[in-house]
Amino acid sequence: MDLALLRTFVTVHRAGSFTRAAALLGLSQPAVTSQIRTLERQLGRPLFLRQARGVTPTTMGDELAHKAAPHLDALVEIAETGPDNDASLRTLHLAGPPEFTAERALPALTELTGEDGQGFALRASFGNAEETLEGLAAGHHDLAISTARPRGALLTATTLCDEEHVLVAAPHRAEQLDSAELGPKDAPALDELPVIEVHESLPFVSRYWASVFDSRPAAPGTVIVPDLRAVLACAIAGAGLAVLPRYLCALALKRGEVVPLHEPAIPPLRTYFLVVRTGTLAMPHIARAHEWLHRAAAHWG
């Protein structure tokens, strides 16, 4: 059986689409379709059911993927690194949200870039969940940090950590409110304060209001900046209230530069996922970075 046909088959199985598989393989869609048909003729059984959007593997297709994929992944690793090549020559391409990647992931991973015989070069790019997952699926990244869990077999996600969200403002803003008495019916009092956010849709504030007050924020965004670190700086300067990850504002809280406006019994959380293309954990540099981030996350609290 032709290994090239098997590689195309496994890629289609993981991508769930001839079109996406063609992009990953650098082939035309007709070429991918032709290779799958050739393999189906050789096996005498259909491997995929064609649907309006993508393809669904048959039972035979799932069985073949289960048997073939691990071996193909191992062969790809040998082909890309060579049996005698040092993993330290590899480059890890990481993508994720700018603040979390800069404050959490990169400081942890830079420990692996040293000359210990197992290090690697590191390249990072920033983007939202949709951008990073699309880039990962297209082969532009090796590892992605996302707040959205991907669907399908092409990408594999594991839970990395949860972050707590805190409603904060500068002390003089807090003096305008009796924050200790705020309850589910007191969101209107908060709506009198200006809002600092990363987008006009107020994603952080809206999520906090829905979770804690079971309502929507009434005030529009006064300051919109596409970086949570800039949101924090504006909150410290007194521009208004903001909802921020606790890890990002912990030092400002300790210094008293901002104070919590409300401390619910169950604070809102957001989950981060560590995502790879299925099968790529067979590559040592990706597996090491994946394991290292999980170890680091256990201490992020």
Secondary structure by P-SEA (a helix, b strand, c coil): ccaaaaaaaaaaaaaccaaaaaaaacccaaaaaaaaaaaaaaaccccccccccbbbbcaaaaaaaaacaaaaaaaaaaaacccccccccbbbbbbccaaaaaccccccccccccccccbbbbbbbbbcaaaaaaaaaaccccbbbcccccccccccccccbbbbbbbcccaaaaaaccccccccccaaaaaabbbbbccccaaaaaaaaaaccccccccccccccccaaaaaaaaaaccbbbbbccccaaaaaaaccccccccccccbbbbbbbbccccccccaaaaaaaaaaaaaaaacc
